[in-house]
Amino acid sequence: MTHSKMFVVAAATMGLFAAAAGSSGAEGGGEERVMQVIAAYSGFVDEVTKLEVAPQSRSPRRYHLDSAQELEALWKSWRPKEAVPELDLAKVVVCVIAAESADPPDIVPKIDREGNVALYNGAVKNGRPGFGYRVVVISRAGVKTVSGVRLE
């Protein structure tokens, strides 16, 4: 299996289960509730090489942006005709899911009582070169981790 095909499996298929694993009731978090999405952006990028700015392309793998610099790099690469949104990263978390050769994924952020956010997601493969993405902005209040990764 090529790296790009593994990326699709991880982001679009396994993401539903792996991303949610960090906040299952078995780990002490208890019931989850759906979080309100403050803002959402989605699209399709024809150049698969631009996936390199996705947080899930880094090690350790994560599904949120840690800095204004990461937001700016992602925005300029994926949405170059638009101004970078002004977001206060002390108050919000910017979550990102990208899926190669797929339409923009749906994302449903859920939080448990312990502050663990799971990003339930899924994408429909379209066979086109490139990748679909969705960026969702959620409140940072009470959030400790996103998909098992502690916020900085």
C-alpha positions as MATLAB code, in Angstrom:
seq = 'MTHSKMFVVAAATMGLFAAAAGSSGAEGGGEERVMQVIAAYSGFVDEVTKLEVAPQSRSPRRYHLDSAQELEALWKSWRPKEAVPELDLAKVVVCVIAAESADPPDIVPKIDREGNVALYNGAVKNGRPGFGYRVVVISRAGVKTVSGVRLE';
ca = [
       0.000    0.000    0.000;
       1.460    3.382   -0.931;
       1.946    6.145    1.624;
      -0.833    8.202    0.027;
      -3.310    5.349    0.204;
      -2.405    4.733    3.837;
      -3.001    8.443    4.521;
      -6.548    8.175    3.141;
      -7.248    5.119    5.245;
      -5.938    6.862    8.355;
      -7.655   10.190    7.768;
     -10.926    9.207    6.187;
     -11.663    5.727    7.455;
      -9.735    5.054   10.628;
     -10.019    8.662   11.753;
     -13.581    7.959   12.795;
     -12.382    5.356   15.257;
      -8.816    6.365   16.051;
      -9.608   10.025   16.631;
     -12.462    9.105   18.915;
     -10.400    6.635   20.924;
      -8.879    9.363   23.081;
     -12.234   10.192   24.663;
     -14.086    6.936   25.068;
     -16.116    6.387   28.204;
     -13.805    3.496   29.091;
     -10.983    5.971   29.690;
     -12.859    7.853   32.379;
     -14.346   10.635   30.309;
     -17.890    9.334   30.349;
     -20.613   10.554   28.057;
     -19.784   12.824   25.176;
     -21.693   15.812   23.904;
     -21.529   17.419   20.490;
     -19.641   20.709   20.553;
     -20.824   23.836   18.800;
     -18.788   24.684   15.702;
     -17.980   28.404   15.703;
     -16.768   28.465   12.089;
     -16.172   25.878    9.365;
     -14.237   25.981    6.115;
     -13.906   23.259    3.506;
     -12.571   22.722    0.048;
     -10.610   20.577   -2.355;
      -6.945   21.098   -3.252;
      -5.676   19.624   -6.523;
      -2.036   19.422   -5.421;
      -1.573   16.511   -3.019;
       1.882   17.847   -2.043;
       0.109   20.620   -0.138;
      -0.950   18.033    2.454;
       2.420   18.654    4.083;
       0.957   21.625    5.999;
      -1.814   19.492    7.524;
      -1.222   18.818   11.235;
      -1.982   15.125   10.637;
       1.096   14.983    8.363;
       3.391   15.780   11.295;
       4.812   13.591   13.993;
       3.277   13.136   16.403;
       0.100   13.046   14.350;
      -2.506   15.519   15.497;
      -5.709   17.028   14.173;
      -5.459   20.594   15.502;
      -3.261   23.613   14.868;
      -0.961   24.765   17.675;
      -0.010   28.233   16.477;
      -0.948   31.242   14.387;
       2.025   30.361   12.153;
       0.525   26.937   11.397;
      -2.840   28.535   10.629;
      -1.208   31.041    8.291;
       0.826   28.375    6.469;
      -2.229   26.147    6.014;
      -4.422   29.033    4.835;
      -1.898   30.405    2.357;
      -1.405   26.928    0.908;
      -5.021   25.745    0.781;
      -6.998   29.024    0.447;
      -4.473   31.451   -1.109;
      -7.070   33.916   -2.434;
      -8.516   34.564    1.037;
      -7.222   36.457    4.037;
      -6.182   34.310    6.978;
      -8.995   34.432    9.562;
      -8.178   36.326   12.736;
      -8.640   33.766   15.487;
      -7.623   33.996   19.127;
      -5.993   30.610   19.667;
      -6.124   31.178   23.426;
      -9.932   30.997   23.122;
     -10.512   28.580   20.225;
      -9.135   25.333   18.825;
      -8.723   24.972   15.060;
      -9.314   21.336   14.058;
      -8.326   20.012   10.628;
      -9.092   16.791    8.758;
      -7.865   16.150    5.210;
      -8.538   13.082    3.072;
      -6.690   12.267   -0.131;
      -8.801   11.616   -3.266;
     -11.953   12.410   -1.316;
     -14.609   15.067   -0.961;
     -14.264   17.369    2.061;
     -14.852   15.247    5.164;
     -17.630   15.874    7.618;
     -16.455   16.526   11.180;
     -18.526   16.238   14.352;
     -16.503   17.339   17.391;
     -17.571   15.753   20.673;
     -16.223   16.410   24.163;
     -16.390   14.225   27.247;
     -16.546   15.313   30.903;
     -12.765   15.177   31.190;
     -12.184   17.658   28.357;
     -11.153   15.144   25.704;
     -12.365   16.080   22.217;
     -12.969   13.380   19.600;
     -13.392   14.330   15.948;
     -15.887   11.945   14.421;
     -15.393   12.178   10.678;
     -15.880   10.540    7.335;
     -15.192   11.347    3.716;
     -16.460   10.017    0.392;
     -13.712    8.998   -2.006;
     -13.988   10.738   -5.383;
     -10.935    9.328   -7.187;
      -9.623   12.778   -8.134;
      -5.993   13.674   -7.583;
      -5.651   15.973   -4.591;
      -7.460   16.055   -1.281;
     -10.589   17.336    0.408;
     -10.373   19.098    3.744;
     -12.506   20.614    6.457;
     -11.386   23.053    9.129;
     -13.640   23.571   12.141;
     -13.204   26.096   14.928;
     -14.455   25.158   18.393;
     -14.267   26.824   21.798;
     -11.123   26.031   23.770;
     -13.019   26.291   27.096;
     -12.647   23.026   28.992;
     -10.676   21.295   26.210;
      -7.596   19.357   27.355;
      -6.939   17.070   24.391;
      -7.977   16.702   20.746;
      -7.931   13.116   19.455;
      -5.713   12.133   22.363;
      -3.132   14.915   21.884;
      -2.772   17.464   24.681;
      -3.178   21.113   23.688;
      -0.091   23.298   24.036;
];
